[in-house]
Amino acid sequence: NAPKNTIFTNSNALKFLEKYGINVIVVNENDIQYEKNLAILNNYINESKVSNFYILENSNYSNDIDKLVNGNKITLLTLRNLKNITDNERNNKTNYIDISKSNLDLLKKELY
């Protein structure tokens, strides 16, 4: 029910969100559609249709994305990977549900 339905990311791991009606555009240098998707991202930025770019923690993103972030055209938001909970998180009683909710809150920044 979000007013917007498109996010940009560096990882195919977020493509699962398409099952929920979210258009996930991956801008990754290792992807054959990198140039095309980068152009789409730039168009969205120019039309003020996007303000955030999502990366998975501990993953790399291109110099082109870095330039857009440093030029204040978009904000970089890091989504947590649910593979591991750190010892510190475990000690603070953080669980997978807490991390999932945090990720959802970050996604809402773009979609709402």
A tleap script that builds the chain and sets N, CA, C and O, in Angstrom:
source leaprc.protein.ff14SB
mol = sequence {
  NASN ALA PRO LYS ASN THR ILE PHE THR ASN
  SER ASN ALA LEU LYS PHE LEU GLU LYS TYR
  GLY ILE ASN VAL ILE VAL VAL ASN GLU ASN
  ASP ILE GLN TYR GLU LYS ASN LEU ALA ILE
  LEU ASN ASN TYR ILE ASN GLU SER LYS VAL
  SER ASN PHE TYR ILE LEU GLU ASN SER ASN
  TYR SER ASN ASP ILE ASP LYS LEU VAL ASN
  GLY ASN LYS ILE THR LEU LEU THR LEU ARG
  ASN LEU LYS ASN ILE THR ASP ASN GLU ARG
  ASN ASN LYS THR ASN TYR ILE ASP ILE SER
  LYS SER ASN LEU ASP LEU LEU LYS LYS GLU
  LEU CTYR
}
set mol.1.N position { 0.801 -1.201 0.000 }
set mol.1.CA position { 0.000 0.000 0.000 }
set mol.1.C position { 0.845 1.267 0.000 }
set mol.1.O position { 0.312 2.368 0.139 }
set mol.2.N position { 2.145 1.120 -0.154 }
set mol.2.CA position { 3.035 2.288 -0.143 }
set mol.2.C position { 2.795 3.141 -1.382 }
set mol.2.O position { 2.480 2.609 -2.447 }
set mol.3.N position { 2.939 4.454 -1.256 }
set mol.3.CA position { 2.747 5.329 -2.407 }
set mol.3.C position { 3.833 5.155 -3.481 }
set mol.3.O position { 3.589 5.437 -4.654 }
set mol.4.N position { 5.006 4.702 -3.094 }
set mol.4.CA position { 6.092 4.445 -4.045 }
set mol.4.C position { 6.359 2.946 -4.029 }
set mol.4.O position { 6.065 2.278 -3.038 }
set mol.5.N position { 6.910 2.414 -5.105 }
set mol.5.CA position { 7.151 0.973 -5.142 }
set mol.5.C position { 8.501 0.578 -5.731 }
set mol.5.O position { 8.692 -0.586 -6.083 }
set mol.6.N position { 9.437 1.507 -5.848 }
set mol.6.CA position { 10.735 1.202 -6.450 }
set mol.6.C position { 11.858 1.502 -5.476 }
set mol.6.O position { 11.895 2.557 -4.842 }
set mol.7.N position { 12.782 0.540 -5.371 }
set mol.7.CA position { 14.011 0.778 -4.624 }
set mol.7.C position { 15.190 0.426 -5.519 }
set mol.7.O position { 15.071 -0.369 -6.451 }
set mol.8.N position { 16.326 1.032 -5.216 }
set mol.8.CA position { 17.573 0.746 -5.916 }
set mol.8.C position { 18.541 0.141 -4.916 }
set mol.8.O position { 18.621 0.579 -3.769 }
set mol.9.N position { 19.271 -0.863 -5.360 }
set mol.9.CA position { 20.180 -1.585 -4.478 }
set mol.9.C position { 21.389 -2.082 -5.259 }
set mol.9.O position { 21.418 -2.037 -6.489 }
set mol.10.N position { 22.378 -2.553 -4.521 }
set mol.10.CA position { 23.564 -3.132 -5.141 }
set mol.10.C position { 23.513 -4.656 -5.147 }
set mol.10.O position { 24.450 -5.301 -5.619 }
set mol.11.N position { 22.431 -5.244 -4.630 }
set mol.11.CA position { 22.422 -6.687 -4.418 }
set mol.11.C position { 21.160 -7.370 -4.940 }
set mol.11.O position { 20.040 -6.920 -4.697 }
set mol.12.N position { 21.370 -8.459 -5.656 }
set mol.12.CA position { 20.257 -9.290 -6.116 }
set mol.12.C position { 19.537 -9.971 -4.962 }
set mol.12.O position { 18.425 -10.471 -5.133 }
set mol.13.N position { 20.158 -9.995 -3.793 }
set mol.13.CA position { 19.543 -10.640 -2.632 }
set mol.13.C position { 18.217 -9.973 -2.262 }
set mol.13.O position { 17.370 -10.597 -1.623 }
set mol.14.N position { 18.030 -8.723 -2.654 }
set mol.14.CA position { 16.792 -8.015 -2.317 }
set mol.14.C position { 15.685 -8.225 -3.350 }
set mol.14.O position { 14.585 -7.693 -3.198 }
set mol.15.N position { 15.968 -8.989 -4.388 }
set mol.15.CA position { 14.966 -9.252 -5.419 }
set mol.15.C position { 13.753 -9.986 -4.851 }
set mol.15.O position { 12.680 -9.947 -5.453 }
set mol.16.N position { 13.900 -10.655 -3.704 }
set mol.16.CA position { 12.766 -11.360 -3.108 }
set mol.16.C position { 11.628 -10.389 -2.779 }
set mol.16.O position { 10.473 -10.800 -2.669 }
set mol.17.N position { 11.955 -9.103 -2.624 }
set mol.17.CA position { 10.937 -8.100 -2.310 }
set mol.17.C position { 9.944 -7.911 -3.455 }
set mol.17.O position { 8.860 -7.362 -3.254 }
set mol.18.N position { 10.305 -8.359 -4.640 }
set mol.18.CA position { 9.401 -8.249 -5.787 }
set mol.18.C position { 8.130 -9.063 -5.568 }
set mol.18.O position { 7.091 -8.754 -6.150 }
set mol.19.N position { 8.204 -10.106 -4.728 }
set mol.19.CA position { 7.006 -10.898 -4.393 }
set mol.19.C position { 5.974 -10.046 -3.669 }
set mol.19.O position { 4.794 -10.394 -3.630 }
set mol.20.N position { 6.417 -8.930 -3.095 }
set mol.20.CA position { 5.542 -8.061 -2.326 }
set mol.20.C position { 5.199 -6.773 -3.070 }
set mol.20.O position { 4.749 -5.799 -2.466 }
set mol.21.N position { 5.415 -6.774 -4.382 }
set mol.21.CA position { 5.041 -5.636 -5.205 }
set mol.21.C position { 6.063 -4.520 -5.276 }
set mol.21.O position { 5.757 -3.434 -5.767 }
set mol.22.N position { 7.274 -4.767 -4.793 }
set mol.22.CA position { 8.320 -3.745 -4.845 }
set mol.22.C position { 9.174 -3.976 -6.090 }
set mol.22.O position { 9.638 -5.088 -6.340 }
set mol.23.N position { 9.371 -2.925 -6.854 }
set mol.23.CA position { 10.233 -2.971 -8.025 }
set mol.23.C position { 11.671 -2.773 -7.542 }
set mol.23.O position { 12.026 -1.689 -7.079 }
set mol.24.N position { 12.491 -3.807 -7.648 }
set mol.24.CA position { 13.877 -3.764 -7.170 }
set mol.24.C position { 14.799 -3.639 -8.369 }
set mol.24.O position { 14.861 -4.534 -9.212 }
set mol.25.N position { 15.517 -2.524 -8.442 }
set mol.25.CA position { 16.460 -2.312 -9.537 }
set mol.25.C position { 17.867 -2.415 -8.965 }
set mol.25.O position { 18.264 -1.649 -8.086 }
set mol.26.N position { 18.611 -3.387 -9.493 }
set mol.26.CA position { 19.958 -3.665 -8.999 }
set mol.26.C position { 20.972 -2.903 -9.843 }
set mol.26.O position { 21.030 -3.046 -11.064 }
set mol.27.N position { 21.766 -2.090 -9.156 }
set mol.27.CA position { 22.832 -1.326 -9.814 }
set mol.27.C position { 24.144 -1.874 -9.269 }
set mol.27.O position { 24.654 -1.428 -8.242 }
set mol.28.N position { 24.676 -2.862 -9.996 }
set mol.28.CA position { 25.878 -3.558 -9.568 }
set mol.28.C position { 26.801 -3.685 -10.770 }
set mol.28.O position { 26.383 -4.129 -11.840 }
set mol.29.N position { 28.052 -3.296 -10.590 }
set mol.29.CA position { 29.016 -3.314 -11.711 }
set mol.29.C position { 29.191 -4.694 -12.332 }
set mol.29.O position { 29.579 -4.794 -13.496 }
set mol.30.N position { 28.921 -5.736 -11.599 }
set mol.30.CA position { 29.072 -7.096 -12.112 }
set mol.30.C position { 27.852 -7.573 -12.893 }
set mol.30.O position { 27.847 -8.683 -13.426 }
set mol.31.N position { 26.834 -6.747 -12.960 }
set mol.31.CA position { 25.594 -7.093 -13.653 }
set mol.31.C position { 25.663 -6.597 -15.092 }
set mol.31.O position { 26.165 -5.505 -15.355 }
set mol.32.N position { 25.164 -7.390 -16.009 }
set mol.32.CA position { 25.194 -7.031 -17.427 }
set mol.32.C position { 24.368 -5.768 -17.708 }
set mol.32.O position { 24.643 -5.056 -18.674 }
set mol.33.N position { 23.369 -5.488 -16.878 }
set mol.33.CA position { 22.523 -4.314 -17.076 }
set mol.33.C position { 22.975 -3.109 -16.256 }
set mol.33.O position { 22.189 -2.193 -16.019 }
set mol.34.N position { 24.225 -3.103 -15.826 }
set mol.34.CA position { 24.723 -2.038 -14.956 }
set mol.34.C position { 24.500 -0.646 -15.544 }
set mol.34.O position { 23.919 0.216 -14.884 }
set mol.35.N position { 24.946 -0.422 -16.755 }
set mol.35.CA position { 24.840 0.909 -17.370 }
set mol.35.C position { 23.383 1.327 -17.524 }
set mol.35.O position { 23.030 2.476 -17.260 }
set mol.36.N position { 22.550 0.404 -17.948 }
set mol.36.CA position { 21.124 0.687 -18.118 }
set mol.36.C position { 20.493 1.050 -16.774 }
set mol.36.O position { 19.778 2.047 -16.675 }
set mol.37.N position { 20.753 0.250 -15.745 }
set mol.37.CA position { 20.152 0.501 -14.435 }
set mol.37.C position { 20.702 1.758 -13.775 }
set mol.37.O position { 19.987 2.448 -13.049 }
set mol.38.N position { 21.978 2.055 -14.030 }
set mol.38.CA position { 22.560 3.306 -13.528 }
set mol.38.C position { 21.863 4.506 -14.188 }
set mol.38.O position { 21.598 5.509 -13.526 }
set mol.39.N position { 21.572 4.404 -15.470 }
set mol.39.CA position { 20.851 5.476 -16.174 }
set mol.39.C position { 19.440 5.638 -15.612 }
set mol.39.O position { 18.953 6.759 -15.467 }
set mol.40.N position { 18.784 4.524 -15.297 }
set mol.40.CA position { 17.448 4.582 -14.697 }
set mol.40.C position { 17.525 5.273 -13.341 }
set mol.40.O position { 16.687 6.116 -13.021 }
set mol.41.N position { 18.534 4.916 -12.542 }
set mol.41.CA position { 18.720 5.552 -11.237 }
set mol.41.C position { 18.906 7.062 -11.399 }
set mol.41.O position { 18.279 7.843 -10.684 }
set mol.42.N position { 19.750 7.468 -12.318 }
set mol.42.CA position { 19.979 8.902 -12.546 }
set mol.42.C position { 18.696 9.612 -12.975 }
set mol.42.O position { 18.450 10.744 -12.559 }
set mol.43.N position { 17.878 8.962 -13.799 }
set mol.43.CA position { 16.597 9.551 -14.200 }
set mol.43.C position { 15.673 9.712 -12.992 }
set mol.43.O position { 15.022 10.745 -12.835 }
set mol.44.N position { 15.622 8.698 -12.153 }
set mol.44.CA position { 14.789 8.773 -10.940 }
set mol.44.C position { 15.267 9.903 -10.028 }
set mol.44.O position { 14.457 10.625 -9.446 }
set mol.45.N position { 16.570 10.050 -9.910 }
set mol.45.CA position { 17.120 11.127 -9.078 }
set mol.45.C position { 16.739 12.483 -9.661 }
set mol.45.O position { 16.282 13.367 -8.935 }
set mol.46.N position { 16.925 12.649 -10.968 }
set mol.46.CA position { 16.618 13.921 -11.628 }
set mol.46.C position { 15.136 14.284 -11.533 }
set mol.46.O position { 14.778 15.461 -11.508 }
set mol.47.N position { 14.286 13.270 -11.480 }
set mol.47.CA position { 12.841 13.499 -11.380 }
set mol.47.C position { 12.363 13.475 -9.927 }
set mol.47.O position { 11.161 13.497 -9.663 }
set mol.48.N position { 13.306 13.431 -8.992 }
set mol.48.CA position { 13.003 13.398 -7.547 }
set mol.48.C position { 12.088 12.236 -7.170 }
set mol.48.O position { 11.218 12.371 -6.310 }
set mol.49.N position { 12.295 11.102 -7.819 }
set mol.49.CA position { 11.498 9.910 -7.529 }
set mol.49.C position { 12.192 8.961 -6.570 }
set mol.49.O position { 11.587 7.990 -6.115 }
set mol.50.N position { 13.459 9.228 -6.253 }
set mol.50.CA position { 14.209 8.354 -5.350 }
set mol.50.C position { 15.180 9.206 -4.549 }
set mol.50.O position { 15.740 10.180 -5.052 }
set mol.51.N position { 15.367 8.817 -3.288 }
set mol.51.CA position { 16.311 9.571 -2.458 }
set mol.51.C position { 17.257 8.663 -1.681 }
set mol.51.O position { 18.158 9.149 -0.996 }
set mol.52.N position { 17.062 7.346 -1.782 }
set mol.52.CA position { 17.892 6.401 -1.036 }
set mol.52.C position { 18.402 5.289 -1.937 }
set mol.52.O position { 17.770 4.916 -2.925 }
set mol.53.N position { 19.560 4.775 -1.565 }
set mol.53.CA position { 20.139 3.616 -2.245 }
set mol.53.C position { 20.467 2.600 -1.166 }
set mol.53.O position { 21.099 2.941 -0.166 }
set mol.54.N position { 20.047 1.357 -1.356 }
set mol.54.CA position { 20.207 0.318 -0.337 }
set mol.54.C position { 21.364 -0.621 -0.664 }
set mol.54.O position { 21.481 -1.144 -1.772 }
set mol.55.N position { 22.212 -0.813 0.342 }
set mol.55.CA position { 23.269 -1.819 0.214 }
set mol.55.C position { 23.109 -2.811 1.357 }
set mol.55.O position { 22.577 -2.481 2.418 }
set mol.56.N position { 23.573 -4.012 1.125 }
set mol.56.CA position { 23.628 -4.991 2.208 }
set mol.56.C position { 24.917 -4.762 2.974 }
set mol.56.O position { 25.950 -4.438 2.387 }
set mol.57.N position { 24.853 -4.931 4.280 }
set mol.57.CA position { 26.048 -4.713 5.088 }
set mol.57.C position { 27.198 -5.567 4.564 }
set mol.57.O position { 27.000 -6.681 4.079 }
set mol.58.N position { 28.387 -5.022 4.672 }
set mol.58.CA position { 29.618 -5.688 4.251 }
set mol.58.C position { 29.654 -6.002 2.760 }
set mol.58.O position { 30.295 -6.967 2.345 }
set mol.59.N position { 28.974 -5.197 1.955 }
set mol.59.CA position { 29.041 -5.405 0.507 }
set mol.59.C position { 29.572 -4.134 -0.149 }
set mol.59.O position { 29.517 -3.048 0.428 }
set mol.60.N position { 30.075 -4.291 -1.340 }
set mol.60.CA position { 30.664 -3.173 -2.078 }
set mol.60.C position { 29.646 -2.563 -3.022 }
set mol.60.O position { 28.679 -3.210 -3.426 }
set mol.61.N position { 29.879 -1.315 -3.362 }
set mol.61.CA position { 29.066 -0.644 -4.357 }
set mol.61.C position { 30.003 0.168 -5.242 }
set mol.61.O position { 31.152 0.418 -4.878 }
set mol.62.N position { 29.513 0.573 -6.391 }
set mol.62.CA position { 30.363 1.178 -7.417 }
set mol.62.C position { 30.774 2.604 -7.069 }
set mol.62.O position { 30.176 3.259 -6.216 }
set mol.63.N position { 31.804 3.053 -7.753 }
set mol.63.CA position { 32.259 4.437 -7.624 }
set mol.63.C position { 31.172 5.415 -8.085 }
set mol.63.O position { 31.072 6.529 -7.571 }
set mol.64.N position { 30.366 4.990 -9.050 }
set mol.64.CA position { 29.278 5.842 -9.532 }
set mol.64.C position { 28.274 6.107 -8.408 }
set mol.64.O position { 27.802 7.234 -8.251 }
set mol.65.N position { 27.952 5.093 -7.641 }
set mol.65.CA position { 27.030 5.255 -6.511 }
set mol.65.C position { 27.690 6.126 -5.452 }
set mol.65.O position { 27.041 6.990 -4.861 }
set mol.66.N position { 28.964 5.902 -5.215 }
set mol.66.CA position { 29.700 6.698 -4.230 }
set mol.66.C position { 29.651 8.184 -4.598 }
set mol.66.O position { 29.487 9.035 -3.723 }
set mol.67.N position { 29.791 8.492 -5.870 }
set mol.67.CA position { 29.732 9.892 -6.324 }
set mol.67.C position { 28.348 10.490 -6.084 }
set mol.67.O position { 28.232 11.650 -5.690 }
set mol.68.N position { 27.307 9.709 -6.319 }
set mol.68.CA position { 25.948 10.201 -6.089 }
set mol.68.C position { 25.706 10.447 -4.604 }
set mol.68.O position { 25.049 11.420 -4.233 }
set mol.69.N position { 26.234 9.567 -3.753 }
set mol.69.CA position { 26.092 9.734 -2.301 }
set mol.69.C position { 26.876 10.950 -1.833 }
set mol.69.O position { 26.356 11.778 -1.085 }
set mol.70.N position { 28.127 11.061 -2.274 }
set mol.70.CA position { 28.969 12.192 -1.861 }
set mol.70.C position { 28.481 13.516 -2.428 }
set mol.70.O position { 28.748 14.570 -1.851 }
set mol.71.N position { 27.775 13.477 -3.539 }
set mol.71.CA position { 27.206 14.679 -4.123 }
set mol.71.C position { 25.839 15.018 -3.533 }
set mol.71.O position { 25.151 15.922 -4.007 }
set mol.72.N position { 25.462 14.285 -2.500 }
set mol.72.CA position { 24.187 14.501 -1.798 }
set mol.72.C position { 22.965 14.325 -2.685 }
set mol.72.O position { 21.917 14.917 -2.428 }
set mol.73.N position { 23.093 13.524 -3.713 }
set mol.73.CA position { 21.936 13.268 -4.571 }
set mol.73.C position { 21.078 12.149 -3.998 }
set mol.73.O position { 19.860 12.136 -4.179 }
set mol.74.N position { 21.717 11.209 -3.308 }
set mol.74.CA position { 20.990 10.123 -2.648 }
set mol.74.C position { 21.666 9.808 -1.314 }
set mol.74.O position { 22.816 10.172 -1.071 }
set mol.75.N position { 20.914 9.125 -0.469 }
set mol.75.CA position { 21.428 8.689 0.825 }
set mol.75.C position { 21.667 7.185 0.764 }
set mol.75.O position { 20.848 6.439 0.226 }
set mol.76.N position { 22.770 6.758 1.307 }
set mol.76.CA position { 23.106 5.342 1.357 }
set mol.76.C position { 22.546 4.753 2.644 }
set mol.76.O position { 22.864 5.227 3.734 }
set mol.77.N position { 21.719 3.730 2.523 }
set mol.77.CA position { 21.152 3.049 3.680 }
set mol.77.C position { 21.601 1.598 3.671 }
set mol.77.O position { 21.501 0.915 2.652 }
set mol.78.N position { 22.090 1.136 4.794 }
set mol.78.CA position { 22.623 -0.222 4.892 }
set mol.78.C position { 21.615 -1.140 5.564 }
set mol.78.O position { 21.192 -0.906 6.696 }
set mol.79.N position { 21.241 -2.191 4.841 }
set mol.79.CA position { 20.351 -3.208 5.377 }
set mol.79.C position { 21.170 -4.326 5.990 }
set mol.79.O position { 22.188 -4.745 5.439 }
set mol.80.N position { 20.718 -4.796 7.123 }
set mol.80.CA position { 21.408 -5.877 7.816 }
set mol.80.C position { 21.132 -7.204 7.138 }
set mol.80.O position { 20.019 -7.482 6.689 }
set mol.81.N position { 22.154 -7.998 7.079 }
set mol.81.CA position { 22.049 -9.363 6.605 }
set mol.81.C position { 21.573 -10.211 7.779 }
set mol.81.O position { 22.054 -10.038 8.899 }
set mol.82.N position { 20.660 -11.102 7.544 }
set mol.82.CA position { 20.119 -11.916 8.640 }
set mol.82.C position { 20.890 -13.221 8.848 }
set mol.82.O position { 20.411 -14.115 9.545 }
set mol.83.N position { 22.060 -13.334 8.261 }
set mol.83.CA position { 22.838 -14.564 8.416 }
set mol.83.C position { 23.348 -14.749 9.839 }
set mol.83.O position { 23.335 -15.861 10.367 }
set mol.84.N position { 23.793 -13.671 10.455 }
set mol.84.CA position { 24.403 -13.776 11.774 }
set mol.84.C position { 23.977 -12.640 12.688 }
set mol.84.O position { 23.777 -11.504 12.259 }
set mol.85.N position { 23.847 -12.982 13.945 }
set mol.85.CA position { 23.662 -11.979 14.976 }
set mol.85.C position { 24.987 -11.903 15.725 }
set mol.85.O position { 25.562 -12.925 16.101 }
set mol.86.N position { 25.461 -10.678 15.935 }
set mol.86.CA position { 26.745 -10.527 16.618 }
set mol.86.C position { 26.595 -10.855 18.109 }
set mol.86.O position { 25.486 -10.870 18.643 }
set mol.87.N position { 27.712 -11.113 18.758 }
set mol.87.CA position { 27.698 -11.370 20.200 }
set mol.87.C position { 27.139 -10.172 20.956 }
set mol.87.O position { 26.399 -10.326 21.927 }
set mol.88.N position { 27.501 -8.984 20.501 }
set mol.88.CA position { 27.012 -7.764 21.135 }
set mol.88.C position { 25.483 -7.676 21.033 }
set mol.88.O position { 24.811 -7.328 22.003 }
set mol.89.N position { 24.947 -7.991 19.861 }
set mol.89.CA position { 23.495 -7.975 19.684 }
set mol.89.C position { 22.829 -9.020 20.575 }
set mol.89.O position { 21.801 -8.756 21.197 }
set mol.90.N position { 23.417 -10.187 20.628 }
set mol.90.CA position { 22.880 -11.258 21.462 }
set mol.90.C position { 22.865 -10.826 22.931 }
set mol.90.O position { 21.892 -11.072 23.642 }
set mol.91.N position { 23.937 -10.187 23.378 }
set mol.91.CA position { 24.011 -9.696 24.757 }
set mol.91.C position { 22.974 -8.625 25.041 }
set mol.91.O position { 22.496 -8.496 26.168 }
set mol.92.N position { 22.623 -7.848 24.004 }
set mol.92.CA position { 21.615 -6.793 24.152 }
set mol.92.C position { 20.205 -7.297 23.861 }
set mol.92.O position { 19.265 -6.511 23.749 }
set mol.93.N position { 20.069 -8.621 23.741 }
set mol.93.CA position { 18.761 -9.261 23.502 }
set mol.93.C position { 18.156 -8.912 22.144 }
set mol.93.O position { 16.939 -8.969 21.971 }
set mol.94.N position { 19.006 -8.550 21.182 }
set mol.94.CA position { 18.543 -8.301 19.821 }
set mol.94.C position { 18.378 -9.641 19.119 }
set mol.94.O position { 19.234 -10.518 19.229 }
set mol.95.N position { 17.271 -9.792 18.398 }
set mol.95.CA position { 17.035 -11.044 17.684 }
set mol.95.C position { 16.742 -10.761 16.206 }
set mol.95.O position { 16.766 -9.612 15.764 }
set mol.96.N position { 16.469 -11.821 15.459 }
set mol.96.CA position { 16.225 -11.683 14.027 }
set mol.96.C position { 14.991 -10.833 13.735 }
set mol.96.O position { 14.957 -10.111 12.739 }
set mol.97.N position { 14.007 -10.912 14.572 }
set mol.97.CA position { 12.802 -10.099 14.379 }
set mol.97.C position { 13.134 -8.619 14.524 }
set mol.97.O position { 12.645 -7.792 13.754 }
set mol.98.N position { 13.961 -8.285 15.506 }
set mol.98.CA position { 14.379 -6.887 15.690 }
set mol.98.C position { 15.127 -6.375 14.465 }
set mol.98.O position { 14.894 -5.255 14.009 }
set mol.99.N position { 16.019 -7.194 13.939 }
set mol.99.CA position { 16.797 -6.801 12.753 }
set mol.99.C position { 15.877 -6.656 11.545 }
set mol.99.O position { 16.030 -5.724 10.757 }
set mol.100.N position { 14.925 -7.569 11.397 }
set mol.100.CA position { 13.969 -7.490 10.288 }
set mol.100.C position { 13.139 -6.218 10.378 }
set mol.100.O position { 12.907 -5.558 9.365 }
set mol.101.N position { 12.694 -5.871 11.564 }
set mol.101.CA position { 11.921 -4.640 11.753 }
set mol.101.C position { 12.758 -3.410 11.416 }
set mol.101.O position { 12.260 -2.461 10.811 }
set mol.102.N position { 14.019 -3.428 11.806 }
set mol.102.CA position { 14.915 -2.322 11.485 }
set mol.102.C position { 15.082 -2.186 9.972 }
set mol.102.O position { 15.055 -1.077 9.438 }
set mol.103.N position { 15.255 -3.319 9.284 }
set mol.103.CA position { 15.367 -3.302 7.826 }
set mol.103.C position { 14.083 -2.756 7.195 }
set mol.103.O position { 14.131 -1.968 6.251 }
set mol.104.N position { 12.953 -3.181 7.721 }
set mol.104.CA position { 11.670 -2.707 7.205 }
set mol.104.C position { 11.532 -1.198 7.389 }
set mol.104.O position { 11.049 -0.506 6.493 }
set mol.105.N position { 11.950 -0.691 8.535 }
set mol.105.CA position { 11.908 0.753 8.778 }
set mol.105.C position { 12.771 1.510 7.767 }
set mol.105.O position { 12.398 2.591 7.313 }
set mol.106.N position { 13.922 0.938 7.418 }
set mol.106.CA position { 14.785 1.571 6.417 }
set mol.106.C position { 14.125 1.565 5.040 }
set mol.106.O position { 14.211 2.549 4.305 }
set mol.107.N position { 13.472 0.472 4.692 }
set mol.107.CA position { 12.782 0.404 3.403 }
set mol.107.C position { 11.638 1.411 3.343 }
set mol.107.O position { 11.382 1.998 2.292 }
set mol.108.N position { 10.961 1.608 4.449 }
set mol.108.CA position { 9.847 2.571 4.486 }
set mol.108.C position { 10.321 3.985 4.186 }
set mol.108.O position { 9.538 4.809 3.713 }
set mol.109.N position { 11.590 4.280 4.454 }
set mol.109.CA position { 12.112 5.625 4.185 }
set mol.109.C position { 12.013 5.966 2.700 }
set mol.109.O position { 11.862 7.133 2.339 }
set mol.110.N position { 12.097 4.971 1.857 }
set mol.110.CA position { 11.991 5.204 0.422 }
set mol.110.C position { 10.568 5.029 -0.080 }
set mol.110.O position { 10.133 5.748 -0.979 }
set mol.111.N position { 9.854 4.098 0.482 }
set mol.111.CA position { 8.552 3.738 -0.058 }
set mol.111.C position { 7.400 4.615 0.436 }
set mol.111.O position { 6.354 4.693 -0.209 }
set mol.112.N position { 7.596 5.272 1.578 }
set mol.112.CA position { 6.515 6.106 2.147 }
set mol.112.C position { 6.930 7.560 2.219 }
set mol.112.O position { 6.153 8.402 2.667 }
savepdb mol mol.pdb
quit
